Amino acid sequence: MNALVTLDIAKGRKELGWEVAYVALDGTTTASPTLSCVINNDADFVARSMQIAMFGANGATIIPPQGVTVQVRDSATGNVMYRTPGSAQGFMSYPASAAPFGGRFGSNDRALPCPYLIRRGSSVFFEIQNFAGGTWHGDIFVGMEGFRIYPGQSDPIPQKITGYALPFCWNGPLVIPDGQPVGVQKLGTIDMQGPGVGHFFLKYAAITATGQVNTVALNGLTIQPAADDVLALQLTDTQLNKLWVHNSSPTTVGNGQYAPASFITKGSVGYPWSQPRYLSGVDKMLVDVYGDPAAFVGGNPGTIEVQLNGVWVPA
């Protein structure tokens, strides 16, 4: 392919992760916030996709109001990504699909035109302008999916897997009891112990709930959200014992370190992450689930299941 972009990055371990930022806007009409994703000082970050979503009480309405523009600015270089501030749909994927596919709005699998290298300790500013004065029916999360680079550390993920391998779903359920209070809260933690043998290369995620999500209205349309629209996730594993999601502006719920599940599942489409996550069979996954029970009919999410799908090498 002509004009293939290759980055001059340090050799070392690549670790899948999400850098996100949050601002509480639910119910306001004129706010034009600037959100800042601050990269930790221990590693550079290479972003492969960007996302924006509303998230909050009763699932919000998912899609930011019409008449909102965004400009993305790099603090290290001063460079901007838009010639002039433009629609967030330009680079930033919305969390859902088109009406023929269950009333959701667009898949969250759109990659950036090229990788975006962000130096450690620098910030990426998302300058949002609500020039039409539309109502924010939820809080705003912006995020970047990609990988962190740790120079001098060996990368356990091979370029090729030779030998016998199987598709594998590293999954676990969380049963939510009836009678939970209204409001975004930590619903529980899914403890997913590995099968004890082999190695695993996890590539994408999905989340489902047996409870039916309440419909929401947007621009005269009735929208049927999915579980990943109204739930949020934080993941850790015993391989590295580090948070997968880093939130530069933590929320007030739990430890504040989580992202809408749609950022991680890419809209339930099963689209691969930009970097696999390597685990051994003796490792364990811990998945914290957040959400508002009132987003579900009768306030009952039922059983929530998170699936991390990839390749199992038994030997």
N, C-alpha and C positions, 0 to 999 in steps of 0.2 A: 504494500500500500504506500502511495506517495505521502510524504510529510508525516511519517510515523514519529510520534513524540517519544523520546527516551530521556529519562531523568538522570541527572548526575547525583545519585544518592549513595550514601555510605553502605558498605557491605555489612550485613548483620541480620539479626533475627527480625522478621516481619510479623507483627502482631495485629490481628484484626481488631478494629475498635470503632467507636462512634464518638465524635465530639459534638456536643449539643449545647444550646442555650435556651433559656426560658424567660418569659415575662408574663405576669398576671394582667390580663386585659378584660376578662369576662365581664360583659355588660357595659363597657365603655364604648364611646362612639367616635371620638376625635383623636384618640391616641395615635401617635406616629413614633413608635419606639425604635431604638437602636439596640440590637442584641449582639453580644460579643462572645465568640468562642475563643477561649484562651488555651493555647496548647501548653501542656506541661513541659518543664525544663529537661525532662529525662530523655526525650525522643522527638525527632522530627515526625511529621504526620503527612501522609499522602492521601488526599481525598479523591475518591473515585465517583461519588454521587452526592447530591445535596437534596435535602427535603425540607418541607415546611408543612405544618399541620396545626389546626386548632384542637385543643384537648382541654376538657374540663367538666364541669357539672353536667350530668345527664348526657355525656358524650358530645356536648357542644353541637355545632353543625358541620364540623370537619373541615369545610373549605373556607378560607379567608374571604371576607366580603369583596364584592366587585369594587374596582377603583382603588386598588392597593398596588403600589409599585415597590420595588426593592432595588437597592444597589449593594453590591458586595465589594468590600474594600479590605485590602491586605495591609496590616499595620507595618509589616517589615519593609515593604516596597512602596506602599502608597498606591499600588496599581488597583484599578477597578475592573469589574467583569462585564459591566454594561456600558455601552457608549453613552446612553442616558438612562436614568432609572426606568426600569421596565417591569412588565408583568412578572410575578414570581414564577409563573409557569415556564419562563424562558429557560432557566437552568435547574430550577428547584421542582422536584416532582411532588405532586399532590398525592395523598395517601389512598386513593381509591380508583374505580374503573367506569367505563361508559354505561349509560342507561341499559342497553341490552344485556349487560352482565350484572343484573341484580340491583340496578339503580346506583351503582358506585361510579366514581368519576374519572379515572385515569390511573394507570398502574404506576407504582412507585419504583419502577425498575430502570428508569432512564439514567444512563451514565453521563458524566461530564464529557465534553468533546475531547478532552485530554486530561491526564492526571494533574492534580494541583498540589504542588509541594509547599508545605507550610512549615517554616522553621520553628524549632523548639523555643518556647517562651514568647512567641509572637501571637498576635490575635487576628481573627477575621471578624470584621464588623458587617452585620446585616442591617442596613439602614432602610427601615420600612416606612413608607409614606402613605397614610390613609387620606389622600387628598379629596376623596368624595364623601368623607365623613360617615362611612358605613359602620354599622354596629358590629363589634367583636362579640360573637356568641360563644367565646371560649378563650382560654389562655393560648399563647403562641409558643410553639417549639420550632426552632430551626436546628438543622443538624447536618453533619457530614459523615458519611461512611467511608472508611478506607483502612489504612494500616499504619501503625507506628513502627519506626525503624530504630533498633537498638544496636549501634555499631559494636563490632568485636564479639558479639554473642552469636553462637552457632544457630542456624535456622533448621529446626527439626523437620520441616516439610520438604520432602523430596520433589523434584521436578516430575518424576514418573514413578508410578507404583507398578512394580513388576511381580507377577505371580497371581495367586488366587485372591480375589477380592469380592465383596458383596455390597450391595446397597444396604444402608442401615438407617434406622430412625431411632435416635437417642431421645426418648420422649418421657413424659410424666404428667399425671393429672393432679389437679387441685380442686377439691370439693368445697364450694362456698356455702356455708349454712345459711338458712333463711334468717331474716330479721336483722340484717346488717344495717347500720345507720347510713343516712344519705350523705354523700360527699366523697370526693376522691380520697382514697385511703389505701394502705397496704392490705391486700386481701389474703396474702399468705406467701409461703415459699415452697416451690416444688424441688424436692430433693431427688436427684436422678443419679444413682450410683451406676458406674460402668459395669459391664458384664464380666470383668475380671481378666479377660484375655485379649490379646491383639492390640492393634492401633487403629485410630479413627481420624478421619479428615472430614470435619463437619463443614458443609458448604452453604446451606440455606436453612431458613426457619419458616414455621407456620404456627398459628395459634387459632384455636377454636373454642367455642363455649356452647353448651347444650341449651343455655337460656337464650331467648330471642331478644335481640337488641331493639330498643324503641326506634321508630322512624323519626326523622327530623325533616324540616322544610327548609328549602333554600331557593330563592328566586321563583317561587310558585311551584317548585317541584318537590315531590315527596321522595326522600332519600332513605334507603335501607342500609344503615351502616353495618359493618361486620365487626367481629370481636377485636380485630387489630386496630380498628378506629377508636375504640372506647376503652381499651386496656393499654397499660404501659408495662415495660419490662426493664429489669436489671439482671445481668448474668455474671456469674463468677464461676471459676473452675479451679480445681486443686492443682492443675498443671502449672499455673502461674500465680494463682491466688490474687488476681487483680480484677478490678471492675472492667467489664467490656465497654460500658457507657460512662463517659466523663461529661458531667454537666457543669459548665462554667458558672452558671447562675442557679444554684440548687433551688428546688421548690421547697415549700414548708412541710411537705408530707414525707414521713419517713426520714431517710438521710438525704432526700432530695436528688439522689443520683439515679435517674432513670430517663427513659425516652419513650414516646408513643411506640406501641408494638409495631405499628405500620413502618417505622423507620427500619426495624430489624427484619420484619417479614417481607418488606417491599410490597405491601398490599396483598398478601396471601397468594402471590403468583408463583412462589417458589423460585424466584430469580436468584442466581448465585451471588453470594457476597464477593467482594473484590479480592478477598484473601481467605483461604480455608483456615479453620481453627483445628489445631492438632491436639489430640488427647490420647492417652493410653487407656487400656481396659480397666486399670485400677484407679483411674481418676473419677471424680464426681462433679456433676454440674449442680449448681444452685441457681434457681431462677425465681427472683422476687417479682410478684405480680401486683400491680396497682390498678385501681379503677374505682368508678362510682357505681355501686349496685343499682342506683336509680336509672342508669343507662339501659337496664334490661327490664323487660316487661315484668311487672310484679315485683321489681327490685330483686330478682332472683337470677344471678348469672349461671347457677347450676354448676356443672363440672367444666373447668377450664383445662385444656390440654395444650401444652407447648411441645412442639416437635422440632428437633434439630437434626437435619437430614444430611447424609453424606456417605462416605465409603468406609467399610470395615475390612481391614487386612487381618485375618485371624491369626496368622503366624507371628 
